[in-house]
Amino acid sequence: MASELKFDGYLAEVVEVLPDRTGMFGSVLQVMCKVLEGSDKGRVIRRNIVGFVKKGDLIRLPDTSREDKPIQVR
């Protein structure tokens, strides 16, 4: 039997929740998160998160190579 490898992404910790929101109804938060696993361990990146999140929460990122752009407030 071949064993299947399962990859769930990289663990990251939310270090800051930025005040601006995006999305059609303002449901997307932008956060700064510190990567805790993988080759980018220790790197702090900006990501968009859907749902409720607060400082100190742990999240799973599908990849750590890309970083979201800052939200432009009109």
C-alpha positions in Angstrom: 0.0 0.0 0.0 1.3 3.4 -0.9 1.0 6.0 1.9 -0.5 9.3 0.9 1.3 12.5 2.0 -1.1 15.2 3.2 0.0 18.8 3.2 -2.1 21.3 5.2 0.0 24.4 4.7 2.2 26.4 6.9 1.4 27.4 10.5 1.5 31.2 11.2 0.7 33.4 14.2 -1.2 36.7 13.8 1.0 39.4 15.2 -1.1 42.4 14.1 -4.6 43.0 12.8 -4.6 46.0 10.5 -7.5 48.5 10.8 -8.5 48.6 7.1 -11.0 46.1 5.7 -11.6 45.0 2.1 -14.1 42.8 0.2 -17.6 43.7 -1.0 -19.0 43.9 2.5 -15.8 44.6 4.5 -15.6 40.9 5.5 -11.9 40.6 4.7 -9.3 41.6 7.3 -5.7 42.3 6.5 -3.2 40.9 9.1 0.5 40.7 9.6 1.5 37.1 10.5 4.7 35.4 11.5 5.5 32.2 9.7 6.3 29.4 12.2 7.1 26.5 9.8 8.9 25.9 6.6 11.7 27.6 4.8 10.3 31.1 5.5 10.2 30.5 9.3 10.4 33.7 11.2 9.3 35.9 8.3 6.5 38.4 8.9 4.1 38.7 5.9 0.9 40.5 5.1 -2.1 38.3 4.3 -5.9 38.8 3.7 -8.1 36.7 6.1 -11.8 36.0 5.8 -13.6 35.6 9.1 -12.9 36.6 12.7 -9.3 36.7 13.8 -7.4 38.4 16.6 -3.8 39.0 17.7 -2.2 35.7 18.8 -4.4 33.4 16.8 -2.8 30.6 14.8 -3.7 30.2 11.2 -2.7 27.9 8.3 -1.4 29.5 5.1 -1.4 27.5 1.8 1.9 29.1 0.8 4.4 31.7 2.3 6.0 32.8 -1.0 3.4 35.5 -1.8 2.4 38.6 0.2 -0.8 40.6 -0.2 -0.6 44.3 -1.2 -1.6 47.0 1.4 -5.2 48.1 1.1 -5.6 51.5 -0.6 -8.2 53.6 1.2 -10.2 55.9 -1.0 
